[in-house]
Amino acid sequence: MRRVIALAGLFLMSNISLLNAQNAPLPFRTAIELALKNSAATAIGRAETQRVKAGYSQSRDLFLPQVTIGSGLAFSYGFPLSLEGSAPSIFNFNAQEYLLNPHNASS
């Protein structure tokens, strides 16, 4: 019960401080900065920037090494074959990477 009363008191104190902060006058410079920060054009620009960064990251990731680690240990009937047609192994390690970017290669 004491916790509930303490939490209610804390809630009331925080709301009173918020109400006092809302009644303070807003300087003109702050109003202009808030308007620019929350404008639709700024939001569209931010979204476009995020989209371009994601596209760059995705195209850059193609040329980083792709590493796969695994094993061929599992219960099966018969003699399991891998995709390459070889016998199963206890430990598999595979690394792949593009070496040449045809879009950035100069002639």
ABEGO torsion letter per residue (X at the ends): XAAAAAAAAAAAAAAAAAAAAAABBBBAAAAAAAAAAABAAAAAAAAAAAAAAAAAAAAAAAABBBBBBBBABBBBBEBBBBAAGBBBBABBBBBBBBABBAAABBX
